[in-house]
Amino acid sequence: MVSKYHSSVKHKFNMAVGSLGAGIGVFVFIAYIPQIIANLEGAKGQMWQPLFATFSCLIWVLYGWTKEKKDWILIVPNVAGVLLAGLTFLTSL
């Protein structure tokens, strides 16, 4: 039998790791900003990676949103991915 204490510690650890992962995930997509700027200045980058990242993030947003209890740790960084990877794709055209 798992004690309440063990379950609480595990939940707190899970939330901390999930929050850290979500924060890092947002920074992964913030890293697109220099490429967006370069694209807008005429130094077009490749478009396939941000296109597939946009679709991947969109699928994860839909997954997290449609769970019985919304999974914000999954949704938040992937919304950033949809927006910034999508913008990177659009500016690379």
C-alpha positions, 0 to 999 in steps of 0.5 A: 500500500502506498502511503499518503505521504509517498503519494504527495511527494510523488505528485509534487515531484511530478508537478515540479518536473512537468513545470520545468519541462514546460518552461524549457519547452517554451524556451525551445520555441523562443529560440525561433525568434532570431530565425524569424527576424532573419527571415523578415530581413531577407535571409530565408531559412528552411521551412520544413522543420518549423512546418512539422514542429507547428503540426506536432505542437498542434496535435499535442495542444489538441491532446492536452485540451481534450483530456478529461482534465486539461493538461496545462503542462502539455498545452502551454509550451505547445501553444508557444510552439504553434505560434512561434514555429508557425510564424517561423514557417510563414516568414520563411516562405 
